[in-house]
Amino acid sequence: MAYDNVGLEEWSDLPHAMPDQRRAELVAQMVASGHGEHIMLSAGSKAAVLGGGRAHLSNVGNVLRYFVPELAKAGVAQERIDAILVGNPKRVLPIQQDPAGGAA
């Protein structure tokens, strides 16, 4: 499951905006329900920055800077956070190797 729109806070007028704290709680509930190995995060970055100069923007850097600490506050263990950020995407989106040993 790809959980999208991290950083799209309640200041946005988009219908799927909500506080990242609430998003973190929802991810924590999915992890607690045994779905941690199926979760990946996305920020929904676009060419245009959403929200101007606001602290939480929908981009990958802010997932790491702001959302990961919210996951920890919501009770998600560091091991599970690492799986969500690294292990799960690595498993689901493997980089194929060319015969010479480099990334294809």
C-alpha positions in Angstrom: 0.0 0.0 0.0 1.4 3.4 -1.0 0.3 6.0 1.5 0.3 9.3 -0.4 0.0 13.1 0.3 2.2 13.2 3.4 2.8 16.8 4.1 -0.5 18.0 2.6 -1.7 19.6 5.8 -5.1 21.0 6.8 -4.2 24.4 5.5 -4.7 23.1 2.0 -8.2 23.4 0.5 -7.8 20.0 -1.2 -10.4 17.4 0.1 -7.8 14.8 1.1 -5.7 17.2 3.3 -5.3 16.4 6.9 -2.7 17.0 9.6 0.3 14.7 9.3 -0.1 13.8 13.0 -3.4 12.1 11.9 -1.7 10.5 9.0 1.0 9.1 11.3 -1.7 7.7 13.6 -3.3 6.0 10.6 0.0 4.5 9.6 0.6 3.4 13.2 -2.8 1.7 13.2 -1.9 -0.2 9.9 1.4 -1.3 11.4 -0.3 -2.4 14.6 -2.8 -4.4 12.5 0.1 -6.4 11.0 0.3 -4.5 7.7 3.7 -2.9 8.2 5.5 -4.9 5.5 3.0 -3.6 2.9 3.3 0.1 3.5 5.3 2.6 1.5 5.1 6.4 1.8 4.8 9.1 -0.8 4.8 12.8 -0.7 3.1 13.6 -4.0 5.7 16.1 -5.1 4.8 18.2 -8.1 6.6 20.9 -10.1 4.6 23.5 -8.2 5.2 23.8 -4.5 2.0 23.4 -2.5 1.3 25.8 0.3 4.0 28.4 -0.4 6.4 28.8 2.5 4.6 26.6 5.0 6.6 24.3 7.2 5.0 21.0 5.9 5.1 20.7 2.2 4.3 17.6 0.1 7.9 16.6 -0.8 10.2 13.7 0.0 12.6 15.8 2.1 9.7 16.8 4.4 8.6 13.2 4.7 12.0 12.6 6.4 12.2 15.9 8.2 8.7 16.1 9.6 6.7 12.9 9.1 9.1 10.3 10.3 9.3 11.9 13.8 5.5 11.9 13.8 5.5 8.2 13.1 7.9 7.7 16.1 5.6 9.8 18.3 2.6 7.7 17.1 4.5 4.6 18.5 5.9 3.1 15.3 9.2 1.4 16.1 12.4 2.5 14.3 12.7 -1.0 12.8 9.3 -0.7 11.2 10.0 2.9 10.0 13.2 1.6 8.4 11.2 -1.1 6.7 8.6 1.4 5.4 11.2 3.8 4.1 13.9 1.3 2.8 13.0 -2.4 3.0 9.5 -2.3 1.6 10.4 -0.1 -1.4 13.5 -2.2 -2.0 11.5 -5.3 -2.1 8.6 -3.9 -4.2 10.6 -1.7 -6.6 13.8 -3.7 -7.1 16.6 -2.1 -9.3 17.4 -4.4 -12.1 21.1 -5.1 -12.6 22.6 -5.3 -16.1 24.9 -8.1 -17.0 28.0 -5.9 -16.3 26.8 -5.5 -12.7 25.6 -1.9 -12.9 22.0 -0.6 -12.4 20.0 -0.8 -15.6 
